[in-house]
Amino acid sequence: MAERARACSGVVKLSGGPFGTVATYLPGERLTGVSADEREVKIAIVATLARPLPETAEEVRRAVADLAGNRPVHVRIDDIIDDTVEGS
């Protein structure tokens, strides 16, 4: 899910949130930005303003939908990078 979310247009990177609460714990590592349990999937991202934010969130949701099964996918935009300003 993390790879698919990061590959979406408008996604700069995944985010753990202000307290690092959006994460999955794997043996020997912590995957920041994706949290999944039997009820839902949460994905937190840092997005760019190169496209409308709702479009970015919807693309992420669609990109992981088949991996989520019947669980709803909630996409949270934790930060925004304004790359529309010249020189940035």
Backbone torsions as a table, in degrees:
resi	resn	phi	psi	omega
1	MET	NA	-41.9	-178.7
2	ALA	-60.3	-45.8	-179.7
3	GLU	-61.5	-43.3	179.9
4	ARG	-65.4	-41.8	-179.9
5	ALA	-64.4	-45.3	179.9
6	ARG	-63.0	-28.0	-178.0
7	ALA	-79.3	-8.4	-177.3
8	CYS	-73.6	143.8	177.0
9	SER	-62.2	132.2	179.7
10	GLY	94.5	-8.9	178.6
11	VAL	-94.2	122.1	177.3
12	VAL	-85.0	-46.1	179.0
13	LYS	-167.6	172.6	174.6
14	LEU	-87.1	157.2	-178.0
15	SER	-129.9	144.3	175.4
16	GLY	-89.0	-5.2	-176.4
17	GLY	86.8	174.4	-175.1
18	PRO	-61.1	-27.7	-179.0
19	PHE	-118.9	14.4	179.2
20	GLY	67.5	27.1	-174.3
21	THR	-81.1	-16.9	178.6
22	VAL	-94.4	97.5	-176.5
23	ALA	-161.1	156.9	174.1
24	THR	-120.4	133.1	-179.7
25	TYR	-98.8	118.8	178.9
26	LEU	-112.6	163.9	179.0
27	PRO	-56.4	115.0	177.1
28	GLY	78.3	3.2	179.0
29	GLU	-153.0	161.3	178.1
30	ARG	-122.0	121.5	-179.9
31	LEU	-96.8	108.2	-177.4
32	THR	-83.1	137.9	173.5
33	GLY	106.5	-13.9	179.1
34	VAL	-132.6	129.5	175.8
35	SER	-131.7	125.5	-178.8
36	ALA	-135.3	134.9	172.1
37	ASP	-134.5	-168.9	-176.3
38	GLU	-70.0	-15.1	-177.2
39	ARG	-100.6	-34.2	-173.0
40	GLU	-159.5	166.9	174.5
41	VAL	-121.6	132.7	176.7
42	LYS	-119.3	131.9	176.9
43	ILE	-128.6	126.5	179.5
44	ALA	-113.1	130.8	-175.5
45	ILE	-129.9	161.9	164.7
46	VAL	-107.2	126.1	-173.8
47	ALA	-114.5	163.9	175.4
48	THR	-106.4	157.5	177.5
49	LEU	-88.5	13.9	-179.9
50	ALA	-65.9	-18.1	176.7
51	ARG	-146.9	163.6	179.5
52	PRO	-59.4	136.1	-177.1
53	LEU	-58.5	-41.4	177.7
54	PRO	-60.6	-33.6	177.5
55	GLU	-66.8	-41.3	178.0
56	THR	-61.7	-48.2	-179.4
57	ALA	-60.9	-41.3	-179.7
58	GLU	-67.4	-37.2	177.6
59	GLU	-64.0	-41.5	177.3
60	VAL	-61.6	-46.4	-179.4
61	ARG	-57.9	-47.0	179.7
62	ARG	-66.1	-36.0	-176.6
63	ALA	-64.1	-29.4	-176.9
64	VAL	-109.1	-0.9	-173.8
65	ALA	-55.1	-42.8	-177.9
66	ASP	-68.5	-27.9	177.5
67	LEU	-78.9	-22.6	-178.0
68	ALA	-80.9	-15.0	-177.5
69	GLY	66.9	-130.2	-179.9
70	ASN	-89.8	1.6	-178.4
71	ARG	-78.8	140.6	174.5
72	PRO	-68.6	147.5	178.2
73	VAL	-110.2	119.0	179.0
74	HIS	-105.2	122.8	179.6
75	VAL	-108.6	125.3	-179.2
76	ARG	-115.3	131.2	176.6
77	ILE	-98.8	108.6	-175.4
78	ASP	-86.5	-26.6	-179.1
79	ASP	-154.8	161.2	-178.7
80	ILE	-132.0	133.7	174.9
81	ILE	-104.9	121.3	-179.7
82	ASP	-89.2	90.8	179.6
83	ASP	-92.9	9.3	178.3
84	THR	-84.3	-12.5	179.8
85	VAL	-82.4	129.7	-179.2
86	GLU	-61.5	140.7	179.0
87	GLY	88.3	-1.9	179.0
88	SER	-98.5	NA	NA
